[in-house]
Amino acid sequence: MKKMKAVFLMGIAILLLCSTIAYSQPGFGKAKKINEDWNFVLSNDTAALRPAADLHWQQVSLPHDWSVRQPLNPKNASSMGYLPGGIGWYKKSLVIPKQNNRIYIYFEGVYNRSEVFINGRLIGERPNGYISFMYDVTPYIRFDKENEILVRVDHHRAADSRWYTGAGIYRDVWLVSAPPVHIAQWGVYAYPEVDKNAGILKVEVQVENNEKQSRSVTVINELLNSKGRVVAKSSDALKIDAGSPGRVAAALNVARPQLWSVDVPVLYQLRTRIFMEGKLIDATTTTTGFRQLTFDADKGFALNGKWMKVKGVCLHHDAGVLGAAMYKDVWRRRLLNLKAIGVNAVRTSHNPQATVFYDLCDELGLLVMNEAFDEWEYPKRKWLEGWNVGKPGFEGTYDFFDAWGARDLADMVRRDRNHISVFAWSIGNEVDYPNDPYSHPVLNGSSESGFTQKIFGGYKKEAPDAMRLGVIAKKLAAVVREYDRSRPVTAGLAGVAMSNETGYPDALDIAGYNYTESRYNIDHKKYPQRVIFGSENRHDLSAWKAVTENPHIFGQFLWTGIDYLGESGRWPSRGFYSGLLDFAGFIKPRGYFRQSLWSKAPVIYLGTYPVRTGNRSGDVLSQTEEKKEVPLSMDAWPGWNYKEGQTVRVVCYTNAAKARLLLNGKQVGGIKSYDLKTGIIYWDIPYLPGELKAEGMDAADKVLSVYHIKTAGDPYAIKVIDYSGKGGGPIAQVAVQVTDKNGVPVVNTDQEITCTITGNGTLLGLEAGDNSDMGDYTDNQQKTFRGRLMAYVKKKGGKGSLKIVFNAPGLKEAAVVL
């Protein structure tokens, strides 16, 4: 394949001629994405470093995840969702005109153990696959000539994580041009302080001087409100020694600022400009805002002085068929669906996400608990081949923690600290899991410790000493506080009773408890100054009641918000399937159940399943006092197709005081009140075809909400729904729904759909959300799951229409033109 050239006309003259200087991810200079026209090969051969290498390169666009496009195999690690790892090479050619600027290349994320070469010379390596990094490539560039960027990505340790990581350059890459004197990488730090009706935005700006003589500059900061009006301004003189950084600090005062909240996420823009000898030389724009965070050991958490419960979810970074490749449009839809069912916070489990993820949370109003690590100095057990086969292995990222851990954490904080949505920094998840790897004598059990039996095999003298947890935690917490003083440090504790014997919780400002609701009140009494919350929790109602019934517990983070690849069970299983949304971003029944608990607006939903003795349908929430044999499920799908006369359980998820059920217009089963014990209203009724309708009512019988489901006929047609939105982003998201001839969704069919693209676009994949379908999701054919699927299409630049056609044997086809 012929190498593609990309010529970037970047220079100081062009920079200064621009009416506005572009904001870029590294926070300085003039930046341009260089995502197109890369070449890729999957090979462990070092021949890629040789100019005449005879390798079978394929042209790709970034972001790119090679693992998700490989065949699933039951012999691969279940932690990776039975997808492979490997070693891959990326290369790109470009020409950069001669200029006085310095040139940088900025990678938002490469998984993992990357090495970057410019014109055959190694310029740097970064083992952590989740951390953004940048290199000054000026000394290696041949100006006005062709230059080759080569990136080696080593993920041959495929089971180095407990979930699917992806593999490759899976986030954006930027080429940055900047004068010798410019704002430092992530060099603007802005944080708000709010007191009654006054707001102060504290601003620190670091400027680099790469020249051989000292320079004097003027740093101007302007704060713009949501209407674009300047509401505060500062101007500071700064002298910077040669080859050194300089810093200025400013305080921008705003009377009665509009506050950012989860309901009204008001944002401001901080415009930072650097002048030298009266000329503008660099600038950046930082999204910021005003909000006040309060944590109290007895009252929990308040945002802007209002005590609230955090209704959070944990999120991994993949998106089903798209793998780890990050597309902002896709995640906007996913986060909006989470917001719609009442979610107000996310935890980035267990690593930093892409920058645009935090941009979306800023914009949409989602609090973010930003997390750094799942392992510290030792690895956790993982299945290296299949699931529960043989002995677990110990692949991981622990081998570079000592050398890189503090720097990785610092870079996470420095990159993300300006995001107003971030309200806490987490330095680790379950690194204190008992005997995996740390151990402590308390695990032997004693009446004094509160244990009455040995835990996880009891104390293991040969295992790493749990006292190390406190030592490491203090070091990591100090790193966070060095770069951000405005938010608390936390962690997700898995072995709380063991960690209480160490200095680990004491190193934290707020303590996250994973699946340890039983210790909420015990530890509140024992450690009255400790702020406690649920950092990882099950979906059962009792876990939520542990939050609502205890004022000192400020919230919970469900495991998980969205189904994710990896951490799979026995084959066939693509991933972990407990999400409120499925792989395709559709809301699942348990999402509607959660909506009935968390949403402020009226909610009602109907789901059904047959009554069969001993049949378990989804997760049990609780059983009635009569101990009925059929459990109540939060996973009931909205189908109404059964055998006539068959007894069917109809469950209603609602936040209304009571509900009534109508079948073909006639009330059945009586009006029932909301069940505080289960959160579910239900009726067992004989099936008749037609329409089933639930009405949610208040105490005075006023109807507040209505939900319908209808009996579907045979599959007849394909209906398309365009979720691409009005933003004009590059990713089209088009859903397919199989219907009968009357347009009623057919939810009990799995039709094989063929997707054909004509015009200006490329199919990225078809995602149906079926956890047990181990086929190829990246081609143009895919079975629906419960009658639907999602198509992801990348729109190309330039003029021209894009037509997407869906067809299946025996069904009326459908098309959409974008």
C-alpha positions in Angstrom: 0.0 0.0 0.0 1.3 3.5 -0.9 2.2 5.7 2.0 0.0 8.7 2.4 1.5 12.1 2.9 0.0 14.7 5.1 1.3 18.2 4.8 0.7 20.6 7.7 1.4 24.3 7.0 2.1 25.3 10.5 4.2 28.2 11.5 4.4 31.3 13.7 3.1 33.5 10.9 0.0 31.4 10.4 -0.4 31.1 14.2 -0.5 34.9 14.6 -2.7 35.5 11.6 -5.5 33.3 13.1 -8.3 35.4 14.6 -8.5 32.9 17.4 -5.9 30.4 18.5 -7.2 26.9 18.7 -7.7 25.2 22.0 -6.0 21.9 22.1 -5.9 18.9 24.5 -2.3 19.6 25.8 -3.4 23.2 26.6 -1.1 25.3 24.5 0.0 26.1 20.9 -1.7 25.4 17.6 -2.9 21.8 17.5 -4.3 19.6 14.8 -5.6 16.1 15.0 -3.6 13.6 12.9 -6.0 10.7 13.1 -6.2 10.0 9.4 -4.0 8.0 7.0 -2.1 5.8 9.4 -0.9 2.3 8.5 -1.1 -0.6 10.8 0.3 -4.1 11.1 -0.1 -6.8 13.7 3.4 -8.3 14.1 6.0 -8.9 16.8 8.7 -8.5 14.1 11.0 -5.6 14.6 11.2 -5.3 10.8 8.9 -2.4 10.9 11.9 -0.3 12.0 13.6 -1.1 8.7 12.7 1.2 5.8 12.4 -1.7 3.3 10.3 -3.9 5.6 8.0 -6.2 3.6 5.1 -6.2 6.0 1.4 -6.2 5.1 0.4 -2.8 6.3 -3.3 -1.8 6.2 -4.6 1.8 6.2 -6.5 2.7 9.3 -8.0 5.8 10.9 -7.7 6.6 14.6 -9.0 5.9 17.1 -8.2 2.3 16.4 -8.5 -0.8 18.6 -7.2 -3.9 16.9 -8.3 -6.5 19.5 -12.0 -5.9 19.1 -11.7 -6.6 15.4 -10.1 -10.1 15.9 -12.1 -13.4 16.3 -13.2 -14.4 19.7 -11.7 -17.7 21.0 -12.6 -19.7 24.1 -8.8 -20.2 24.7 -8.2 -16.5 25.1 -8.4 -14.9 28.5 -11.9 -14.4 29.8 -10.7 -11.1 31.4 -10.3 -9.8 27.8 -13.7 -11.1 26.8 -12.0 -13.9 24.9 -10.3 -11.4 22.5 -6.6 -11.5 21.8 -3.8 -9.1 22.6 -0.6 -9.0 20.6 2.0 -6.5 19.3 1.1 -3.9 16.8 2.9 -1.2 14.8 1.5 2.1 13.5 3.2 4.4 11.1 2.4 7.7 9.4 4.2 10.0 7.1 4.0 13.8 7.1 5.9 16.9 5.9 6.3 19.9 8.2 7.5 23.2 6.7 10.5 24.9 8.0 9.6 27.2 10.9 10.9 28.7 14.2 8.2 26.9 16.2 8.7 23.8 18.3 6.8 20.7 17.2 5.2 18.3 19.7 3.2 15.1 19.3 0.5 14.4 21.9 -1.1 11.0 22.4 -4.3 10.8 24.4 -4.0 7.1 25.0 -2.1 4.1 23.7 -2.8 0.7 25.1 -0.2 -0.2 26.1 3.6 -0.2 26.7 4.1 2.1 23.7 7.3 3.2 22.1 7.4 6.1 19.7 10.0 6.5 17.0 10.6 9.5 14.7 12.6 8.8 11.6 13.8 5.6 13.1 15.0 7.1 16.4 13.3 6.1 19.7 12.1 9.3 21.4 10.2 7.8 24.3 8.1 5.1 25.9 5.0 5.1 28.1 3.9 1.8 29.6 0.6 2.9 31.1 -2.1 2.6 28.4 -4.5 5.1 30.0 -2.3 8.1 30.5 -2.0 10.9 28.0 1.6 11.9 27.1 3.5 14.2 24.8 7.0 14.4 23.2 8.9 17.4 21.9 9.9 16.0 18.5 11.6 19.2 17.2 15.2 17.7 17.4 14.1 14.7 15.3 12.1 16.5 12.5 13.5 16.9 9.0 11.7 20.1 8.0 10.4 20.4 4.4 11.0 16.6 4.0 9.0 13.5 4.7 9.0 12.3 8.3 7.9 9.0 9.6 6.1 8.5 12.9 6.3 4.9 14.1 4.6 3.6 17.2 5.1 0.1 18.6 2.3 -1.1 20.9 3.0 -4.2 23.1 -0.1 -5.8 24.5 1.1 -9.4 24.2 0.3 -9.8 28.0 -3.4 -9.9 27.0 -4.6 -10.7 30.5 -2.9 -7.8 32.2 -6.2 -6.5 33.4 -9.4 -7.9 34.9 -11.5 -6.3 32.1 -11.3 -5.6 28.4 -8.6 -3.0 27.8 -8.5 -2.8 24.0 -5.2 -2.6 22.2 -3.7 0.1 20.0 -3.9 3.9 19.5 -7.4 4.0 20.7 -7.7 7.8 21.4 -6.9 10.9 19.4 -3.4 12.0 18.4 -2.4 15.7 18.0 0.5 17.5 16.3 1.2 20.7 18.1 3.1 23.8 16.9 4.2 26.4 19.4 6.7 29.2 19.7 9.7 28.7 22.0 8.0 30.6 24.7 4.5 29.1 25.4 2.1 27.9 28.0 3.3 24.6 29.5 1.6 21.3 28.8 -1.6 21.3 31.0 -0.1 24.6 32.3 -3.3 26.3 33.3 -4.8 25.3 36.6 -8.2 26.9 37.6 -10.3 26.0 40.6 -13.3 27.9 42.1 -14.0 29.0 45.6 -17.6 29.9 46.4 -18.7 31.8 49.6 -22.4 32.8 49.7 -23.0 35.1 46.7 -19.3 35.6 45.8 -17.1 33.5 43.6 -13.3 33.5 43.2 -11.6 31.6 40.4 -8.1 30.9 41.5 -5.8 30.6 38.4 -2.2 29.5 38.1 -0.4 29.6 34.8 2.9 28.0 34.0 4.9 29.3 31.0 7.9 27.6 29.4 10.9 29.4 27.9 12.8 27.2 25.5 15.1 30.0 24.4 18.7 30.6 25.5 17.9 33.9 27.1 15.5 35.2 29.7 12.2 36.5 28.4 9.5 38.9 29.8 5.9 38.2 29.0 2.5 39.4 30.1 -0.1 36.8 31.1 -3.7 37.9 30.6 -6.6 35.8 32.0 -10.2 36.7 31.1 -13.2 34.8 32.4 -16.3 34.7 30.1 -19.7 33.7 31.3 -22.2 31.4 29.5 -23.2 34.3 27.3 -19.7 35.0 26.2 -19.3 38.2 28.2 -16.1 39.0 30.1 -16.9 39.1 33.8 -13.4 39.2 35.3 -9.9 39.9 34.1 -6.3 39.8 35.3 -2.9 40.9 33.9 0.4 39.8 35.3 4.0 40.5 34.2 6.4 37.5 34.3 10.1 37.2 33.7 11.2 33.6 32.7 14.8 32.5 32.9 16.3 30.7 29.9 15.3 27.1 29.6 13.1 27.3 32.7 9.4 27.6 33.5 7.8 30.6 35.2 4.5 30.8 37.0 1.9 33.5 37.8 -1.1 33.3 40.1 -4.3 35.3 39.8 -7.7 35.5 41.5 -10.7 36.4 39.3 -13.6 37.7 41.4 -17.2 37.3 40.3 -20.2 38.6 42.2 -23.1 36.2 42.2 -21.7 33.6 39.8 -24.0 31.1 38.2 -23.3 27.8 39.8 -22.6 24.5 38.1 -24.8 21.6 39.3 -26.0 18.3 38.1 -29.4 19.8 37.2 -28.1 23.1 35.7 -24.5 22.6 34.6 -23.5 26.3 33.9 -20.0 26.6 32.4 -17.6 29.5 32.1 -14.6 29.9 29.8 -11.2 31.0 31.0 -9.2 32.6 28.1 -5.5 32.7 28.8 -3.2 34.7 26.5 0.5 35.2 26.5 2.0 38.4 25.1 5.7 39.1 24.4 6.8 42.6 23.3 3.2 43.4 22.7 2.5 40.5 20.4 0.3 37.5 21.1 2.4 34.4 21.1 0.2 31.7 22.7 -3.2 31.2 24.1 -5.6 28.5 25.3 -9.2 28.3 26.5 -10.2 26.3 29.6 -13.7 25.3 30.4 -14.4 25.9 34.1 -17.2 27.0 36.4 -18.3 27.6 40.0 -19.5 25.0 42.5 -18.9 24.2 46.1 -18.2 20.7 47.5 -18.9 19.9 51.1 -18.2 16.5 52.7 -19.3 15.8 56.3 -18.9 12.6 58.3 -22.4 12.9 59.7 -24.4 14.6 56.9 -22.7 13.1 53.8 -22.2 15.4 50.7 -23.5 18.7 49.7 -23.2 20.4 46.3 -23.5 24.2 46.5 -24.7 23.9 50.1 -27.5 21.4 49.2 -27.2 18.0 50.8 -27.8 15.3 48.3 -27.4 11.6 47.6 -24.9 10.6 44.9 -26.7 8.2 42.5 -23.6 6.9 40.7 -22.5 4.2 38.4 -19.1 2.6 37.6 -18.0 2.8 34.0 -15.4 1.0 32.0 -14.1 2.6 28.8 -15.2 0.3 26.0 -18.4 0.6 23.9 -19.2 -2.9 22.7 -18.3 -3.5 19.1 -16.3 -0.3 19.1 -14.0 -1.7 21.8 -11.9 0.9 23.5 -11.9 3.3 20.5 -13.2 6.6 21.8 -16.0 8.4 19.9 -17.5 11.4 21.6 -20.9 11.1 19.8 -21.3 7.6 21.1 -20.5 8.5 24.7 -22.8 11.5 24.6 -25.8 9.3 23.8 -24.7 6.8 26.5 -24.3 9.4 29.2 -27.6 11.1 28.2 -29.4 7.8 28.7 -27.8 7.4 32.1 -28.9 10.9 33.0 -32.4 10.1 31.8 -32.8 7.3 34.4 -31.6 9.4 37.3 -27.8 8.9 37.3 -25.9 12.0 38.6 -22.4 10.6 39.0 -19.9 8.3 37.4 -16.8 6.6 38.7 -14.1 5.9 36.0 -13.4 2.3 36.9 -10.5 1.8 37.3 -8.5 4.2 35.2 -8.6 7.7 33.6 -11.0 8.1 30.6 -10.5 10.1 27.5 -10.6 13.9 27.8 -13.8 14.2 25.8 -15.5 12.0 28.4 -14.9 14.7 31.1 -15.9 17.4 28.6 -19.3 15.6 28.3 -19.7 15.3 32.0 -18.9 19.0 32.5 -21.5 19.8 29.8 -24.3 17.4 30.8 -24.0 17.7 34.6 -22.5 14.5 35.9 -20.2 14.4 38.9 -17.0 12.3 38.2 -14.9 10.3 40.6 -11.7 10.0 38.7 -9.8 6.8 39.4 -6.2 6.0 38.6 -5.3 2.3 39.4 -6.6 -1.2 39.9 -3.2 -2.5 40.9 -0.2 -1.0 42.8 3.0 -3.0 43.4 1.5 -6.5 43.0 -0.8 -8.1 40.5 -4.2 -9.7 41.1 -5.1 -13.2 40.1 -6.5 -13.5 36.5 -7.6 -16.4 34.3 -5.0 -16.5 31.4 -6.9 -19.1 29.3 -10.6 -19.3 29.4 -12.5 -19.0 32.6 -11.9 -20.9 35.8 -9.4 -23.2 33.9 -6.2 -24.3 35.5 -4.3 -22.0 37.8 -4.8 -18.3 37.6 -1.9 -16.2 36.4 -0.4 -12.9 37.5 -0.1 -10.8 34.4 -0.6 -7.1 35.1 0.8 -3.6 35.1 2.5 -3.9 38.5 5.9 -4.2 36.9 6.1 -0.5 36.0 4.3 0.9 39.1 7.4 1.7 41.1 9.0 3.6 38.2 5.9 5.2 36.7 3.0 5.2 39.3 3.6 8.6 40.8 4.2 10.2 37.4 1.1 8.5 36.0 -1.1 9.8 38.8 0.4 13.3 38.6 -0.3 13.4 34.9 -3.9 12.3 35.4 -4.5 15.0 38.0 -2.7 17.7 35.9 -4.7 16.8 32.8 -8.1 16.5 34.4 -8.1 19.0 37.3 -9.8 21.8 35.4 -12.9 19.7 34.8 -15.6 21.1 37.0 -17.4 17.7 37.0 -14.5 16.0 38.8 -15.3 16.0 42.5 -12.9 13.4 43.9 -9.6 11.6 43.0 -9.4 7.9 43.6 -5.9 6.4 44.0 -6.9 2.8 43.8 -9.6 0.1 43.5 -9.6 -3.1 45.6 -5.8 -3.1 46.0 -6.7 -4.3 49.6 -8.6 -7.4 48.5 -7.8 -9.9 51.3 -5.1 -12.4 50.2 -5.1 -11.0 46.6 -2.4 -10.1 47.2 -2.1 -8.6 50.7 -2.6 -10.4 54.0 -2.9 -9.5 57.7 -3.3 -11.4 61.0 -6.8 -10.0 61.3 -7.9 -12.4 58.6 -7.5 -15.3 61.1 -10.6 -14.1 62.8 -11.2 -13.2 66.4 -13.9 -11.8 68.6 -11.9 -8.6 69.1 -11.6 -8.0 65.3 -15.3 -8.7 64.7 -14.6 -11.7 62.5 -15.9 -15.0 63.8 -14.3 -17.2 61.1 -11.2 -17.1 58.9 -11.5 -14.9 55.9 -10.3 -16.0 52.5 -8.2 -18.8 53.9 -7.0 -16.9 56.9 -3.7 -15.0 57.4 -0.9 -16.0 55.0 2.5 -15.1 56.3 4.1 -15.5 53.0 1.8 -13.0 51.3 2.7 -9.3 51.0 2.2 -7.4 54.3 -1.0 -5.4 54.3 0.7 -2.6 56.2 2.2 -1.6 52.9 -1.2 -0.3 51.9 -0.9 2.7 54.3 2.6 3.5 53.2 1.8 3.5 49.5 -1.5 5.3 50.0 0.1 8.2 51.8 2.6 8.6 49.0 -0.1 8.6 46.3 -2.3 11.0 48.2 0.6 13.4 48.6 1.0 13.3 44.8 -2.6 14.2 44.2 -2.5 17.1 46.8 0.6 18.5 45.2 -1.3 19.2 42.0 -4.8 19.8 43.2 -5.8 21.1 46.6 -9.5 21.6 45.9 -10.9 18.0 45.9 -10.7 15.0 48.3 -8.6 11.9 47.8 -10.4 8.5 48.0 -10.2 4.9 47.1 -12.4 1.9 46.7 -11.8 -0.4 49.7 -12.6 -4.1 49.2 -11.2 -5.4 52.5 -12.4 -2.7 54.8 -12.0 -4.7 58.0 -8.4 -5.5 57.0 -7.5 -2.0 55.8 -8.8 -0.6 59.1 -5.8 -2.3 60.7 -3.5 -0.3 58.5 -2.9 3.4 57.7 -4.8 3.1 54.4 -8.1 4.7 55.3 -6.3 7.4 57.3 -4.5 8.5 54.1 -7.8 9.3 52.5 -10.1 12.3 52.8 -13.2 10.2 52.1 -13.5 6.4 52.2 -15.2 4.3 49.5 -16.6 0.9 50.6 -17.0 -1.8 47.9 -19.9 -4.1 48.7 -19.5 -3.5 52.4 -22.9 -2.0 53.5 -22.7 -4.1 56.6 -19.9 -1.9 58.0 -21.6 1.5 57.3 -22.8 1.9 60.8 -20.2 -0.1 62.6 -17.4 2.0 61.2 -19.3 5.3 61.5 -19.4 4.7 65.3 -15.8 3.4 65.4 -14.4 6.2 63.2 -16.7 9.2 63.7 -14.6 11.5 61.6 -14.6 9.2 58.5 -16.7 10.2 55.5 -18.1 7.0 54.0 -19.8 6.2 50.7 -20.5 3.1 48.6 -17.8 3.1 45.9 -19.0 -0.1 44.3 -22.4 -1.7 45.0 -24.9 -4.3 43.8 -28.2 -3.4 42.3 -30.4 -4.8 45.0 -32.8 -2.5 46.8 -31.2 -3.2 50.2 -27.9 -1.6 49.0 -29.8 1.6 48.1 -31.7 1.6 51.3 -28.4 1.5 53.1 -27.8 4.9 51.5 -31.2 6.5 51.9 -31.7 5.3 55.5 -28.3 6.5 56.7 -27.7 10.3 56.4 -23.9 9.8 56.9 -23.6 7.7 53.7 -23.6 10.2 50.8 -24.2 7.8 47.9 -23.4 4.7 45.9 -21.8 3.7 42.6 -23.5 0.7 41.0 -21.6 -2.1 39.4 -22.2 -1.3 36.6 -23.7 1.5 34.6 -23.2 0.0 31.2 -22.4 -3.6 30.1 -18.7 -3.9 29.2 -16.5 -6.3 27.4 -14.3 -8.6 29.5 -14.4 -9.9 33.0 -16.5 -12.6 31.3 -17.9 -15.7 32.7 -17.8 -19.1 31.1 -17.9 -19.2 27.3 -20.1 -18.0 25.6 -19.9 -14.6 27.3 -18.5 -11.4 25.8 -18.4 -9.5 29.1 -20.1 -8.4 32.3 -23.8 -8.0 31.9 -25.1 -6.2 35.0 -25.4 -2.8 33.4 -28.3 -0.4 33.4 -27.6 0.0 29.7 -26.5 -2.8 27.3 -23.4 -2.9 25.0 -25.4 -0.8 22.4 -26.3 1.9 24.9 -30.0 0.9 25.1 -31.7 1.1 28.5 -32.3 -2.4 30.0 -35.2 -3.3 32.3 -33.0 -2.9 35.3 -32.3 0.6 34.1 -36.0 1.4 34.2 -36.2 -0.1 37.7 -33.3 2.1 38.8 -35.1 5.1 37.2 -38.1 4.3 39.4 -35.8 4.7 42.5 -33.7 7.6 41.3 -35.7 9.8 38.9 -37.4 13.0 40.1 -39.9 12.8 37.2 -42.9 10.4 37.1 -41.8 6.9 36.1 -43.6 3.8 35.1 -42.6 0.7 33.2 -44.1 -2.8 32.5 -42.2 -6.0 32.1 -43.5 -9.6 32.0 -42.3 -13.2 32.4 -44.1 -16.6 32.7 -44.9 -18.0 36.1 -43.0 -21.3 36.3 -42.3 -23.0 39.6 -38.6 -22.8 40.4 -37.7 -20.7 37.4 -35.4 -17.9 38.2 -35.9 -14.8 36.1 -33.1 -12.3 36.7 -31.8 -11.1 40.0 -34.0 -11.6 43.0 -34.8 -8.4 44.8 -36.8 -10.0 47.6 -39.8 -12.3 48.0 -43.1 -11.6 49.6 -43.9 -12.7 53.2 -45.9 -15.6 51.7 -42.7 -16.9 50.1 -44.1 -17.2 46.6 -42.1 -19.5 44.4 -41.6 -17.0 41.6 -39.2 -14.2 42.5 -39.7 -10.6 41.6 -37.3 -9.5 38.9 -35.8 -6.2 37.9 -34.9 -7.7 34.5 -38.3 -8.2 33.0 -38.5 -7.3 29.3 -41.6 -5.5 27.9 -43.0 -8.4 25.8 -46.7 -9.5 25.6 -46.7 -12.7 23.6 -47.6 -15.9 25.4 -50.0 -18.8 25.1 -53.6 -17.9 25.8 -54.5 -18.7 29.4 -50.9 -19.0 30.5 -50.2 -17.4 33.9 -47.9 -14.4 33.4 -46.2 -12.2 36.0 -46.5 -8.5 35.1 -44.1 -6.3 37.1 -44.4 -2.6 37.3 -41.5 -0.3 38.1 -42.8 3.0 39.2 -42.3 5.9 41.7 -46.0 6.5 41.9 -47.9 5.9 45.1 -50.0 3.1 43.4 -50.7 1.6 40.0 -53.5 -0.1 38.2 -53.3 -2.6 35.3 -55.6 -2.6 32.3 -55.8 -5.4 29.7 -57.6 -4.4 26.6 -59.2 -1.5 28.5 -60.4 -3.5 31.4 -58.9 -3.3 34.9 -57.3 -6.6 36.1 -55.7 -7.5 39.4 -56.9 -4.6 41.3 -55.1 -1.3 42.2 -51.9 -1.9 44.1 -49.8 0.3 46.3 -46.1 0.9 45.9 -44.2 -1.9 47.8 -41.6 -0.3 50.0 -39.9 -3.7 50.6 -39.3 -4.6 47.0 -39.8 -1.4 45.0 -42.0 -3.5 42.6 -45.7 -3.8 42.0 -46.8 -7.0 40.4 -49.8 -8.9 39.2 -50.1 -12.6 38.1 -52.8 -12.8 35.4 -53.8 -15.2 32.6 -52.6 -14.1 29.2 -54.9 -12.7 26.6 -53.5 -11.0 23.4 -54.0 -7.3 23.0 -52.8 -4.2 24.9 -51.5 -4.2 28.5 -51.4 -0.7 30.1 -50.2 0.4 33.5 -51.2 3.7 35.1 -49.2 5.3 37.9 -51.4 7.3 40.3 -50.9 9.6 43.3 -52.7 9.1 46.6 -55.8 10.9 45.2 -56.0 8.6 42.1 -54.7 11.2 39.7 -52.9 9.5 36.8 -49.2 10.6 36.7 -47.7 8.2 34.2 -48.7 5.6 31.6 -46.9 2.7 30.0 -48.2 0.4 27.1 -47.1 -2.9 25.7 -48.9 -4.7 22.9 -49.0 -8.2 21.5 -46.8 -8.3 18.4 -47.6 -10.1 15.2 -45.1 -11.8 12.9 -42.0 -9.9 12.0 -42.9 -7.8 9.0 -40.6 -4.7 8.6 -37.5 -3.0 9.7 -37.8 0.4 11.4 -34.8 2.7 11.7 -34.3 5.4 14.3 -31.5 7.9 13.9 -29.8 8.7 17.2 -27.0 10.8 15.6 -28.3 14.0 17.1 -28.1 17.5 16.0 -24.5 18.1 16.8 -23.3 17.1 13.4 -20.6 14.8 14.8 -18.7 12.3 12.7 -20.4 9.2 14.0 -23.9 8.2 12.9 -25.8 6.0 15.3 -28.8 4.4 13.6 -30.9 1.9 15.5 -32.9 -1.0 13.9 -36.1 -2.3 15.3 -38.0 -5.2 13.9 -41.8 -4.6 13.9 -45.0 -6.3 12.8 -47.2 -4.9 10.0 -48.8 -2.5 12.5 -45.5 -1.1 13.6 -45.5 -2.9 17.0 -42.0 -3.8 18.1 -41.3 -7.6 17.9 -39.1 -8.2 20.9 -39.0 -12.0 20.7 -37.1 -12.3 17.4 -33.5 -12.5 16.3 -33.4 -11.5 12.7 -30.1 -11.4 10.7 -29.8 -7.9 9.4 -27.6 -6.8 6.5 -26.3 -3.2 6.5 -25.2 -1.6 3.2 -23.4 1.7 3.1 -23.4 3.9 0.0 -21.8 7.3 -0.2 -19.6 9.2 2.1 -19.2 6.8 5.1 -17.8 3.6 6.6 -19.5 1.0 8.8 -17.7 0.7 12.1 -19.8 -2.2 13.4 -23.3 -3.5 14.3 -24.0 -3.9 18.1 -27.1 -5.9 19.2 -26.2 -6.1 22.9 -26.3 -9.9 23.2 -23.7 -11.1 25.7 -23.8 -14.7 24.5 -23.3 -14.0 20.7 -19.7 -14.7 20.0 -19.8 -13.9 16.3 -18.3 -11.1 14.3 -19.8 -7.7 15.2 -17.5 -5.7 12.8 -18.9 -7.0 9.5 -22.1 -5.8 7.9 -24.3 -8.7 9.1 -25.6 -9.2 12.6 -28.5 -10.8 14.4 -30.8 -8.5 16.3 -31.2 -9.1 20.0 -34.8 -8.8 21.3 -35.6 -7.4 17.9 -33.1 -4.5 17.7 -29.5 -3.5 17.1 -27.4 -0.4 16.7 -25.3 0.5 13.6 -22.3 2.8 14.0 -21.2 4.6 10.8 -18.3 7.0 10.5 -19.1 9.9 8.2 -16.3 11.1 6.0 -15.4 14.7 5.4 -16.4 16.6 2.3 -19.6 16.9 0.4 -21.9 14.1 -0.6 -24.7 12.1 1.0 -24.6 9.0 3.0 -27.2 6.3 2.6 -27.6 3.4 5.1 -29.8 0.5 4.0 -31.0 -2.4 6.3 -32.6 -5.5 5.0 -33.4 -9.1 6.1 -35.0 -12.0 4.4 -38.8 -11.7 4.4 -38.8 -8.2 6.0 -39.6 -4.8 4.5 -36.3 -3.0 4.2 -35.5 0.4 5.6 -33.0 3.2 4.8 -31.8 6.5 6.2 -30.0 9.2 4.3 -27.7 11.5 6.2 
